[in-house]
Amino acid sequence: MDIEAKLHRHERMLREAQDNLRETQDNLRETQDNLRVCREDLGRERETMSTLKATMSHQSDSNLTLAAENTALKARDGARQSQMDADAQQIAELTRKLEEESQKNAALNWEAKENEALRRKLHNTVQELKGNIRVFCRVRPVLPSDLSGILGGSSAGTSVALTSTEDIEKLQEDLTANMIFPDHRDHKEIVLRSSSKSATGQERIEPYAFSFDRVFEPESTQDQVFEEISLLAQSCIDGHNICIFAYGQTGSGKSFTMEGGSTKTTKGMIPRAVEQVFRKTEQLKEKGWEYQIEGQFLEIASYNETIKDLFGKGEIGKKHEIKHDLKTGSTRVTDITVVALNSPSQVETLLASAQSRRSVAATLMNDHSSRSHSVFTLRLSGTNASTGESCKGCLNLVDLAGSERIDTSFSSGTGGTGGLGSKQDRLKETQSINRSLSALGDVIAALGEKANREGKHIPYRNSKLTYLLQKSLSQDSKTLMILNLSPLITHVNESLTALRFATKVNNTRIGTAKKQVRGA
Ligand SMILES: Nc1ncnc2c1ncn2[C@@H]1O[C@H](COP(=O)(O)OP(=O)(O)OP(=O)(O)O)[C@@H](O)[C@H]1O
């Protein structure tokens, strides 16, 4: 039993050992599985680790780059900051300089205003010294139309057949009066040689010398004439009353001088004066001046002294009267069109339409325009808000009726067939023109006498023209007469009469002016 028990016990122990072995084997397998999983995990972890290491190394590179960039940015920032500091300093410096400059500018502006006031005073003094009455003489060139009567054949049968330029030049010479302009430096003299027959029938050539403030030869341009006149236009801007007359026989160039042609070089004194007034008043804006400019244009018919409104709508039978306002010292023509002027081109258009209206009237009424006085008036009123100054000026540009001598006008047969066409009417008209022209001469002469004798009566009322221009024909105003002369030999007598009339005017001394005049 003991053995059997021992065997059983050994068998049980063997089974237990076998069970243990199986369990251990199972454990071993499980451990081996765990180990494999761990190994796999470890492998993955290693891979992750190496990826992380690579990423870290890349990050560290990036970090280094960023750090370098950061340093560079910081350096640039520093540079910018110092640039900004420098700029701010410069701006402060510039602001200071600007402040200084604007202070200087204000001082200069003030000085300019004072200089402008001084210039006005000096300009006026210069004009006064030159004479408040001045006379210019202008001889027009010989025109193709002067030759055309002879070249083309005239009613008097004086037709000449000319073949060469020499012939034409010779004819031109024959037609031209003997005029000399000896004063090449100052252009103040004109000598007219006229031939006459003595009692014994001998031909005598007599020289007549005249001296004026300026003599313009036939070649002179509108530019040259305006150069002398522009100072007067300036005086008007400065607040003076100015009268510029064109005087001379029909066809001597009065309208050409005053109104002129349509081109830049031929345009006359009226458009040039208007342009200058606009240009100068525009420039004066800088000095604080603001100007209002208005204009009127009228015609005084010489045969009945009626006034026609050239800027008007052409209403027939409208009566206009001249009124002087004693309080304001201004002159007004009733029912006349006064236009606010704002540009030279507007004035050009107005003048052109006035001119075409006159031309129609001239055709209808037998060249009536040359038998009337036209008066273009430009009124300026300026105020300076910064200096408190103000001024009013008036510029009258007058194209006088032709100053024919009665014998020529009456016998010339140019009376035509219109309403004023009879010789009797023509005679009356010429007499009436001469009356109004001599009324003008009388006013100028009386002004000259008044300068020497206080209280002298000035006969302004003797003609509508002088009555209209009363305020601009006084000792305080400036007058310029432009004597227009024909160069033709056939007009020598008219030219002599006109030169003598102009000399009388030139001999008149008004105001402080002193003139050196040589009589004829
Ligand atoms: N300086 C000049 N240069 C060129 N042509 C001129 C000049 N002066 C006048 N003329 C011409 O002479 C002609 C007569 O001139 P204008 O009509 O001006 O004379 P006027 O004295 O005004 O005559 P009216 O009294 O008949 O009006 C015109 O054809 C004009 O163009």
The ligand as an ORCA input file, in Angstrom:
! r2SCAN-3c Opt
* xyz 0 1
  N      -1.943    152.075    -90.566
  C      -2.633    151.450    -91.524
  N      -2.166    150.327    -92.087
  C      -2.862    149.683    -93.035
  N      -4.063    150.078    -93.492
  C      -4.600    151.187    -92.966
  C      -3.923    151.933    -91.952
  N      -4.685    152.990    -91.615
  C      -5.786    152.895    -92.369
  N      -5.749    151.817    -93.161
  C      -6.774    151.428    -94.150
  O      -7.213    152.615    -94.758
  C      -8.600    152.572    -95.008
  C      -9.280    153.788    -94.378
  O      -9.034    153.732    -92.993
  P     -10.179    153.986    -91.914
  O     -11.476    153.403    -92.337
  O      -9.634    153.580    -90.623
  O     -10.281    155.543    -92.020
  P     -11.183    156.503    -91.145
  O     -10.369    157.706    -90.882
  O     -11.738    155.821    -89.984
  O     -12.337    156.825    -92.137
  P     -13.844    157.276    -91.784
  O     -13.763    158.644    -91.184
  O     -14.492    157.254    -93.109
  O     -14.406    156.254    -90.840
  C      -9.096    151.278    -94.462
  O      -9.144    150.350    -95.503
  C      -8.010    150.858    -93.487
  O      -7.931    149.460    -93.365
*
